[in-house]
Amino acid sequence: MAEHLNRLLDVRTGQGLQEKWQLGKIYPAAHSWPWFLLQATSGLCMLCCRWSVTFSLRMNYQLIPKELRPIAEKVEAQQRISEADALSLYRTNDLNALGMIANVVRERANGNYATYIHNRYINYSNICILSCQFCAFAAKKRDAHAFEYAIDEIVRVVSDALPLGVTEVHMVGGLHPTLKKEWYLDLLRRLRALDPQLHIKAFTAIEVRHLAQRIFRMPIRDTLETLREEGLGSITGGGAEIFDPGVRDQICRGKETAAEWLDVHRTWHSMGGRSTCTMLYGHIETLAHRADHLRQLRQLQDETGGFTGFVPFAFEPSQSHGILAHIKRASAFDQLRNLAVSRIYLDNIDHLTAYWVSLGLPLAQVSLSYGVDDLHGTILEEKIFHMAGATTPQQQTVAALEHAIREAGREPVQRDSHYRHVSPRPTSERAAASPPVELACA
């Protein structure tokens, strides 16, 4: 087996190289008995003059419990699993078996690469007309922790981040009651003017609905078109929470429905736009609610193909109140299980992101053996989870992300906002050594 692996052709060059996938490092639980057999067929593509390699991943079924073997066989045969299958996966306690199955899907879709993006987070305001029970970020204007940043300040911190090599600004906020249409459009225009190549990923589906209905007073499609004309590159996946209406009524009453969230993304996808999708889990939802949430995402992806990646994150309970006051934080076991089940079920979404802000970088690194192929980004100042009590760092360096990926036995690659592999942008030595800039409230 080892000799066969050592002679595999390199996917990119077709040259015989020492196999990079050291199974003992990637799958330590398997030790000297690998849980899959790797077979490769290669051929020279005459159009691009590169070698193409097709891998057939075969699992070691002796390491998979009998009740999961029919699901593993479906995955191996590239057949779609059902919602009932997803529930069976959620209910198992065999985390290693889940990792084995999930990694077949990951390897098939993304090879041995694990990606990250060099980005800058902007939470432009936490002033919000809603009062979601799970949210410690939102505030009313008179609250002590309320903040609202001026456009000049936002432009300045993004400008300062550009010499660091960032390729994306990720920008979300509360449903602000008084900011005007021109404020949002001027913000987009000025950010785009900084660097036309900078990708502006902004606004959740509920922010888009808020802008359309209360601020722009235009149909959602027209609102999205107007935002895109001024610089919007993609919309974010936030606000999905859990789609079940009973759960939403208890944790985010007054927020848009699942159908409304899905419709904003459907509209954006129909315009040729791309977006991510999310799940907030680990509160009052059941495993069946999680499976149903995944089903609705997969269904929309079948329809539009517009989701680039899935980003689940656990509820942060430390600042919670009301019905959520006694919720315990999701365990590492539950977080890895949720990632693995998501990877297996969402067969039409190519990428699964471990949001290290929620998991912490060490657990995010472990998740690379449970179906994950992306560690999100450098972030450079995140507020939503940290205001809820998260104690993770507010940023990661490129070096830290790449080190974590290499330690997990994967090959690190920087990506763009659509998960495409890119070369790092040039950085200035002065800026690279500068600390992140803290925004000042306007």
Secondary structure in CASP SS format (residue, H / E / C, confidence):
PFRMAT SS
TARGET T0000
AUTHOR 0000-0000-0000
METHOD secondary structure of the structure
MODEL  1
M C 1.00
A H 1.00
E H 1.00
H H 1.00
L H 1.00
N H 1.00
R C 1.00
L C 1.00
L E 1.00
D C 1.00
V C 1.00
R C 1.00
T C 1.00
G C 1.00
Q C 1.00
G E 1.00
L C 1.00
Q C 1.00
E C 1.00
K C 1.00
W C 1.00
Q C 1.00
L H 1.00
G H 1.00
K H 1.00
I H 1.00
Y C 1.00
P C 1.00
A C 1.00
A C 1.00
H C 1.00
S C 1.00
W C 1.00
P C 1.00
W C 1.00
F E 1.00
L E 1.00
L E 1.00
Q E 1.00
A E 1.00
T E 1.00
S E 1.00
G E 1.00
L E 1.00
C E 1.00
M C 1.00
L C 1.00
C C 1.00
C C 1.00
R E 1.00
W E 1.00
S E 1.00
V E 1.00
T E 1.00
F E 1.00
S E 1.00
L E 1.00
R E 1.00
M E 1.00
N C 1.00
Y H 1.00
Q H 1.00
L H 1.00
I C 1.00
P C 1.00
K H 1.00
E H 1.00
L H 1.00
R H 1.00
P H 1.00
I H 1.00
A H 1.00
E H 1.00
K H 1.00
V H 1.00
E H 1.00
A C 1.00
Q C 1.00
Q C 1.00
R C 1.00
I C 1.00
S C 1.00
E H 1.00
A H 1.00
D H 1.00
A H 1.00
L H 1.00
S H 1.00
L H 1.00
Y H 1.00
R H 1.00
T C 1.00
N C 1.00
D C 1.00
L H 1.00
N H 1.00
A H 1.00
L H 1.00
G H 1.00
M H 1.00
I H 1.00
A H 1.00
N H 1.00
V H 1.00
V H 1.00
R H 1.00
E H 1.00
R H 1.00
A H 1.00
N H 1.00
G C 1.00
N C 1.00
Y E 1.00
A E 1.00
T E 1.00
Y E 1.00
I E 1.00
H C 1.00
N E 1.00
R E 1.00
Y E 1.00
I E 1.00
N E 1.00
Y C 1.00
S E 1.00
N C 1.00
I E 1.00
C C 1.00
I C 1.00
L C 1.00
S C 1.00
C C 1.00
Q C 1.00
F C 1.00
C C 1.00
A C 1.00
F C 1.00
A C 1.00
A E 1.00
K C 1.00
K C 1.00
R C 1.00
D C 1.00
A C 1.00
H C 1.00
A C 1.00
F C 1.00
E E 1.00
Y C 1.00
A C 1.00
I H 1.00
D H 1.00
E H 1.00
I H 1.00
V H 1.00
R H 1.00
V H 1.00
V H 1.00
S H 1.00
D H 1.00
A H 1.00
L H 1.00
P H 1.00
L H 1.00
G C 1.00
V C 1.00
T C 1.00
E E 1.00
V E 1.00
H E 1.00
M E 1.00
V E 1.00
G C 1.00
G C 1.00
L C 1.00
H C 1.00
P C 1.00
T C 1.00
L C 1.00
K C 1.00
K H 1.00
E H 1.00
W H 1.00
Y H 1.00
L H 1.00
D H 1.00
L H 1.00
L H 1.00
R H 1.00
R H 1.00
L H 1.00
R H 1.00
A H 1.00
L H 1.00
D C 1.00
P C 1.00
Q C 1.00
L C 1.00
H E 1.00
I E 1.00
K E 1.00
A E 1.00
F C 1.00
T C 1.00
A H 1.00
I H 1.00
E H 1.00
V H 1.00
R H 1.00
H H 1.00
L H 1.00
A H 1.00
Q H 1.00
R H 1.00
I H 1.00
F C 1.00
R C 1.00
M C 1.00
P C 1.00
I H 1.00
R H 1.00
D H 1.00
T H 1.00
L H 1.00
E H 1.00
T H 1.00
L H 1.00
R H 1.00
E H 1.00
E C 1.00
G C 1.00
L E 1.00
G E 1.00
S E 1.00
I E 1.00
T C 1.00
G C 1.00
G C 1.00
G C 1.00
A C 1.00
E C 1.00
I C 1.00
F C 1.00
D C 1.00
P H 1.00
G H 1.00
V H 1.00
R H 1.00
D H 1.00
Q H 1.00
I H 1.00
C C 1.00
R C 1.00
G C 1.00
K C 1.00
E C 1.00
T C 1.00
A H 1.00
A H 1.00
E H 1.00
W H 1.00
L H 1.00
D H 1.00
V H 1.00
H H 1.00
R H 1.00
T H 1.00
W H 1.00
H H 1.00
S H 1.00
M C 1.00
G C 1.00
G C 1.00
R C 1.00
S E 1.00
T E 1.00
C E 1.00
T E 1.00
M E 1.00
L E 1.00
Y E 1.00
G C 1.00
H C 1.00
I C 1.00
E C 1.00
T C 1.00
L H 1.00
A H 1.00
H H 1.00
R H 1.00
A H 1.00
D H 1.00
H H 1.00
L H 1.00
R H 1.00
Q H 1.00
L H 1.00
R H 1.00
Q H 1.00
L H 1.00
Q H 1.00
D H 1.00
E H 1.00
T H 1.00
G C 1.00
G C 1.00
F E 1.00
T E 1.00
G E 1.00
F E 1.00
V E 1.00
P E 1.00
F E 1.00
A E 1.00
F C 1.00
E C 1.00
P C 1.00
S C 1.00
Q C 1.00
S C 1.00
H C 1.00
G H 1.00
I H 1.00
L H 1.00
A C 1.00
H C 1.00
I C 1.00
K C 1.00
R C 1.00
A C 1.00
S C 1.00
A H 1.00
F H 1.00
D H 1.00
Q H 1.00
L H 1.00
R H 1.00
N H 1.00
L H 1.00
A H 1.00
V H 1.00
S H 1.00
R H 1.00
I H 1.00
Y H 1.00
L C 1.00
D C 1.00
N C 1.00
I C 1.00
D C 1.00
H E 1.00
L E 1.00
T E 1.00
A C 1.00
Y C 1.00
W H 1.00
V H 1.00
S H 1.00
L H 1.00
G C 1.00
L H 1.00
P H 1.00
L H 1.00
A H 1.00
Q H 1.00
V H 1.00
S H 1.00
L C 1.00
S C 1.00
Y C 1.00
G C 1.00
V C 1.00
D C 1.00
D E 1.00
L E 1.00
H E 1.00
G E 1.00
T C 1.00
I C 1.00
L C 1.00
E C 1.00
E C 1.00
K C 1.00
I H 1.00
F H 1.00
H H 1.00
M H 1.00
A C 1.00
G C 1.00
A C 1.00
T C 1.00
T C 1.00
P C 1.00
Q C 1.00
Q C 1.00
Q C 1.00
T C 1.00
V H 1.00
A H 1.00
A H 1.00
L H 1.00
E H 1.00
H H 1.00
A H 1.00
I H 1.00
R H 1.00
E H 1.00
A C 1.00
G C 1.00
R C 1.00
E E 1.00
P E 1.00
V E 1.00
Q E 1.00
R E 1.00
D C 1.00
S C 1.00
H C 1.00
Y C 1.00
R C 1.00
H E 1.00
V C 1.00
S C 1.00
P C 1.00
R C 1.00
P C 1.00
T C 1.00
S C 1.00
E H 1.00
R H 1.00
A H 1.00
A H 1.00
A C 1.00
S C 1.00
P C 1.00
P C 1.00
V C 1.00
E C 1.00
L C 1.00
A C 1.00
C C 1.00
A C 1.00
END
